[in-house]
Amino acid sequence: AIDLVADKMNIAAALHSGSGTTGSVRLRPWNNATGIDLGSTADVGTKLELSDAELDRVTSGLLRIGGTGYTGGIDFSQSISIGNSLVDQTSLVNAGDIKHLASQTFAGNKLNLESAGQVDLDGFNSVTMLSGSHGGAGGFAFNNNGPLQIGLIDARPGVTAKAGASGNMTITTLGAGSVLTYNTISGYTTLTG
């Protein structure tokens, strides 16, 4: 396992924790209140800024960005695309909101979005499996371009609302042949739209 903790990072070389299906890499700020900016290439702001190119240098079964004790939120300032052969599961975890700033998207294999606030990634994302949670009144919004399975990622089963959450939960699959599959412990339910 690799655990990097800093308010500023420059990932200029490969980070291998095993293979694209084994090991884990965790990237998180030093200060719990520091926000995370996914997509920024400048490294000049007050957030932990991780570019698409930096994240493409990670090879791991699990890439976890943030943690439950972090409150600064996770913003997408640019779209992020992580190759399925590089990372099997990507997990974004924060007590603040997880959101795109305009129409930024995420492309990868499996994605966990765990927030005590709002989750808003309603662009044309592209993943095979989704899990996560949200809290508060902001809700959980996720659009996927293609079939999507709701399952177990980074020990988070399904998509849930935390206690006291009041916002809407909207998960949409888009495109020809799109199917939303929700796995349960005793079987599965397939929802098509």
C-alpha beads as a LAMMPS data file, in Angstrom:
LAMMPS data file: protein, C-alpha beads

193 atoms
192 bonds

1 atom types
1 bond types

-500.0 500.0 xlo xhi
-500.0 500.0 ylo yhi
-500.0 500.0 zlo zhi

Masses

1 110.0

Atoms # bond

1 1 1 0.000 0.000 0.000
2 1 1 1.158 3.521 -0.791
3 1 1 -0.166 6.462 1.269
4 1 1 0.879 9.985 0.202
5 1 1 -0.126 12.845 2.520
6 1 1 0.591 16.467 1.497
7 1 1 -1.295 19.661 0.680
8 1 1 0.715 19.893 -2.596
9 1 1 1.817 16.945 -4.758
10 1 1 3.713 16.644 -8.018
11 1 1 3.361 13.047 -9.193
12 1 1 6.091 13.003 -11.837
13 1 1 6.874 9.273 -11.817
14 1 1 4.940 6.015 -11.760
15 1 1 3.199 4.937 -8.526
16 1 1 2.826 1.131 -8.599
17 1 1 1.205 -0.636 -5.660
18 1 1 1.029 -3.975 -7.428
19 1 1 -1.013 -4.245 -10.581
20 1 1 -4.226 -2.763 -11.952
21 1 1 -6.129 -5.262 -9.769
22 1 1 -4.007 -5.479 -6.585
23 1 1 -2.685 -3.105 -3.952
24 1 1 -3.836 0.387 -3.011
25 1 1 -2.712 3.982 -3.421
26 1 1 -4.155 6.697 -1.187
27 1 1 -3.689 10.414 -1.955
28 1 1 -4.861 12.881 0.685
29 1 1 -4.139 16.371 1.993
30 1 1 -2.103 16.995 5.141
31 1 1 -4.654 19.496 6.501
32 1 1 -8.146 18.048 6.979
33 1 1 -9.788 21.284 5.737
34 1 1 -7.802 21.400 2.461
35 1 1 -9.983 20.872 -0.582
36 1 1 -9.050 18.611 -3.492
37 1 1 -9.077 19.803 -7.135
38 1 1 -9.132 17.008 -9.710
39 1 1 -7.903 18.182 -13.094
40 1 1 -5.839 21.235 -12.197
41 1 1 -2.383 21.384 -13.761
42 1 1 -1.260 24.627 -12.089
43 1 1 -0.549 23.670 -8.452
44 1 1 -0.879 27.328 -7.440
45 1 1 -4.123 27.374 -5.440
46 1 1 -4.924 26.457 -1.860
47 1 1 -6.185 22.955 -2.733
48 1 1 -4.477 19.630 -3.271
49 1 1 -4.395 19.733 -7.081
50 1 1 -4.151 16.441 -8.995
51 1 1 -4.096 16.517 -12.790
52 1 1 -5.371 13.824 -15.144
53 1 1 -1.754 13.153 -16.216
54 1 1 -0.654 12.685 -12.574
55 1 1 -3.497 10.240 -11.884
56 1 1 -2.583 8.309 -15.057
57 1 1 0.768 7.503 -13.403
58 1 1 -0.979 5.361 -10.753
59 1 1 -1.225 1.577 -11.165
60 1 1 -3.268 0.002 -8.366
61 1 1 -6.271 -2.139 -7.596
62 1 1 -7.662 0.779 -5.546
63 1 1 -6.956 4.500 -5.893
64 1 1 -8.477 6.332 -2.910
65 1 1 -8.454 10.143 -2.937
66 1 1 -9.327 11.903 0.321
67 1 1 -10.870 10.341 3.421
68 1 1 -13.843 10.597 5.768
69 1 1 -12.130 13.113 8.069
70 1 1 -11.511 15.636 5.278
71 1 1 -13.954 18.546 4.963
72 1 1 -12.655 20.670 2.060
73 1 1 -14.626 18.870 -0.661
74 1 1 -13.544 17.421 -4.005
75 1 1 -14.033 19.496 -7.176
76 1 1 -13.532 18.473 -10.793
77 1 1 -11.990 21.453 -12.619
78 1 1 -11.147 19.281 -15.668
79 1 1 -12.407 15.903 -16.838
80 1 1 -10.525 12.876 -15.494
81 1 1 -9.961 9.642 -17.420
82 1 1 -8.184 6.715 -15.743
83 1 1 -7.400 3.627 -17.826
84 1 1 -9.167 0.437 -16.694
85 1 1 -5.885 -1.495 -16.979
86 1 1 -4.197 0.977 -14.582
87 1 1 -6.776 1.237 -11.775
88 1 1 -9.682 -1.133 -11.061
89 1 1 -11.431 0.956 -8.376
90 1 1 -11.330 4.721 -7.818
91 1 1 -12.751 5.977 -4.529
92 1 1 -13.406 9.674 -3.828
93 1 1 -14.123 10.200 -0.120
94 1 1 -14.773 13.520 1.653
95 1 1 -17.017 15.027 4.315
96 1 1 -17.538 18.002 1.969
97 1 1 -19.249 18.067 -1.440
98 1 1 -17.996 16.072 -4.430
99 1 1 -18.903 17.977 -7.595
100 1 1 -17.931 19.144 -11.040
101 1 1 -17.532 22.893 -11.584
102 1 1 -19.211 22.932 -15.017
103 1 1 -19.527 19.900 -17.292
104 1 1 -16.427 17.936 -16.239
105 1 1 -16.720 14.147 -16.205
106 1 1 -15.016 11.024 -14.892
107 1 1 -14.099 7.972 -16.989
108 1 1 -12.722 4.815 -15.398
109 1 1 -13.688 1.298 -14.379
110 1 1 -15.378 1.342 -10.950
111 1 1 -16.143 4.541 -8.987
112 1 1 -17.087 5.118 -5.345
113 1 1 -18.359 8.616 -4.401
114 1 1 -18.652 8.934 -0.622
115 1 1 -19.659 12.330 0.773
116 1 1 -21.268 13.702 3.911
117 1 1 -22.528 16.507 1.642
118 1 1 -23.704 16.695 -1.962
119 1 1 -22.535 14.502 -4.860
120 1 1 -23.057 16.211 -8.241
121 1 1 -21.495 14.495 -11.264
122 1 1 -24.382 14.768 -13.695
123 1 1 -22.280 15.045 -16.888
124 1 1 -21.582 12.223 -19.349
125 1 1 -19.460 10.030 -17.045
126 1 1 -18.296 6.601 -18.149
127 1 1 -17.854 3.862 -15.542
128 1 1 -18.904 0.197 -15.300
129 1 1 -19.841 0.180 -11.605
130 1 1 -20.872 2.814 -9.036
131 1 1 -21.205 2.962 -5.256
132 1 1 -21.390 5.822 -2.799
133 1 1 -23.314 7.885 -0.295
134 1 1 -24.419 11.440 0.365
135 1 1 -25.631 13.510 3.292
136 1 1 -27.447 16.776 3.840
137 1 1 -29.929 18.407 1.468
138 1 1 -27.734 18.494 -1.660
139 1 1 -28.551 15.021 -2.941
140 1 1 -26.708 12.550 -5.180
141 1 1 -26.721 13.071 -8.966
142 1 1 -24.786 10.854 -11.386
143 1 1 -25.209 10.335 -15.131
144 1 1 -23.426 7.508 -16.926
145 1 1 -22.874 7.122 -20.643
146 1 1 -23.631 3.399 -21.101
147 1 1 -24.607 0.451 -18.905
148 1 1 -24.019 0.865 -15.178
149 1 1 -23.981 -1.613 -12.317
150 1 1 -24.546 -0.495 -8.715
151 1 1 -22.294 -2.654 -6.557
152 1 1 -19.526 -2.976 -3.963
153 1 1 -16.485 -0.667 -4.358
154 1 1 -13.898 0.121 -1.664
155 1 1 -16.039 -1.739 0.915
156 1 1 -19.008 0.590 0.154
157 1 1 -22.067 -1.452 -0.910
158 1 1 -24.494 0.278 -3.275
159 1 1 -25.535 3.927 -3.204
160 1 1 -27.132 5.177 0.015
161 1 1 -28.248 8.314 1.811
162 1 1 -26.603 8.933 5.176
163 1 1 -28.792 9.410 8.251
164 1 1 -30.507 12.803 8.085
165 1 1 -29.951 13.272 4.328
166 1 1 -32.911 14.874 2.571
167 1 1 -31.720 15.520 -0.989
168 1 1 -32.853 13.533 -4.014
169 1 1 -30.855 10.619 -5.398
170 1 1 -30.753 10.496 -9.211
171 1 1 -28.710 7.940 -11.157
172 1 1 -29.221 7.911 -14.916
173 1 1 -27.807 5.774 -17.704
174 1 1 -27.632 7.349 -21.152
175 1 1 -27.018 6.034 -24.657
176 1 1 -28.184 3.084 -26.726
177 1 1 -28.518 -0.170 -24.814
178 1 1 -28.096 1.511 -21.435
179 1 1 -29.112 -0.679 -18.518
180 1 1 -28.900 0.146 -14.821
181 1 1 -28.285 -2.998 -12.731
182 1 1 -28.602 -2.901 -8.960
183 1 1 -27.128 -5.912 -7.124
184 1 1 -28.528 -6.953 -3.774
185 1 1 -27.346 -9.582 -1.326
186 1 1 -30.047 -12.071 -2.348
187 1 1 -30.080 -11.419 -6.090
188 1 1 -30.354 -8.524 -8.466
189 1 1 -32.840 -6.162 -10.007
190 1 1 -32.398 -4.709 -13.488
191 1 1 -33.916 -1.310 -14.183
192 1 1 -34.135 0.007 -17.732
193 1 1 -35.287 3.406 -18.861

Bonds

1 1 1 2
2 1 2 3
3 1 3 4
4 1 4 5
5 1 5 6
6 1 6 7
7 1 7 8
8 1 8 9
9 1 9 10
10 1 10 11
11 1 11 12
12 1 12 13
13 1 13 14
14 1 14 15
15 1 15 16
16 1 16 17
17 1 17 18
18 1 18 19
19 1 19 20
20 1 20 21
21 1 21 22
22 1 22 23
23 1 23 24
24 1 24 25
25 1 25 26
26 1 26 27
27 1 27 28
28 1 28 29
29 1 29 30
30 1 30 31
31 1 31 32
32 1 32 33
33 1 33 34
34 1 34 35
35 1 35 36
36 1 36 37
37 1 37 38
38 1 38 39
39 1 39 40
40 1 40 41
41 1 41 42
42 1 42 43
43 1 43 44
44 1 44 45
45 1 45 46
46 1 46 47
47 1 47 48
48 1 48 49
49 1 49 50
50 1 50 51
51 1 51 52
52 1 52 53
53 1 53 54
54 1 54 55
55 1 55 56
56 1 56 57
57 1 57 58
58 1 58 59
59 1 59 60
60 1 60 61
61 1 61 62
62 1 62 63
63 1 63 64
64 1 64 65
65 1 65 66
66 1 66 67
67 1 67 68
68 1 68 69
69 1 69 70
70 1 70 71
71 1 71 72
72 1 72 73
73 1 73 74
74 1 74 75
75 1 75 76
76 1 76 77
77 1 77 78
78 1 78 79
79 1 79 80
80 1 80 81
81 1 81 82
82 1 82 83
83 1 83 84
84 1 84 85
85 1 85 86
86 1 86 87
87 1 87 88
88 1 88 89
89 1 89 90
90 1 90 91
91 1 91 92
92 1 92 93
93 1 93 94
94 1 94 95
95 1 95 96
96 1 96 97
97 1 97 98
98 1 98 99
99 1 99 100
100 1 100 101
101 1 101 102
102 1 102 103
103 1 103 104
104 1 104 105
105 1 105 106
106 1 106 107
107 1 107 108
108 1 108 109
109 1 109 110
110 1 110 111
111 1 111 112
112 1 112 113
113 1 113 114
114 1 114 115
115 1 115 116
116 1 116 117
117 1 117 118
118 1 118 119
119 1 119 120
120 1 120 121
121 1 121 122
122 1 122 123
123 1 123 124
124 1 124 125
125 1 125 126
126 1 126 127
127 1 127 128
128 1 128 129
129 1 129 130
130 1 130 131
131 1 131 132
132 1 132 133
133 1 133 134
134 1 134 135
135 1 135 136
136 1 136 137
137 1 137 138
138 1 138 139
139 1 139 140
140 1 140 141
141 1 141 142
142 1 142 143
143 1 143 144
144 1 144 145
145 1 145 146
146 1 146 147
147 1 147 148
148 1 148 149
149 1 149 150
150 1 150 151
151 1 151 152
152 1 152 153
153 1 153 154
154 1 154 155
155 1 155 156
156 1 156 157
157 1 157 158
158 1 158 159
159 1 159 160
160 1 160 161
161 1 161 162
162 1 162 163
163 1 163 164
164 1 164 165
165 1 165 166
166 1 166 167
167 1 167 168
168 1 168 169
169 1 169 170
170 1 170 171
171 1 171 172
172 1 172 173
173 1 173 174
174 1 174 175
175 1 175 176
176 1 176 177
177 1 177 178
178 1 178 179
179 1 179 180
180 1 180 181
181 1 181 182
182 1 182 183
183 1 183 184
184 1 184 185
185 1 185 186
186 1 186 187
187 1 187 188
188 1 188 189
189 1 189 190
190 1 190 191
191 1 191 192
192 1 192 193
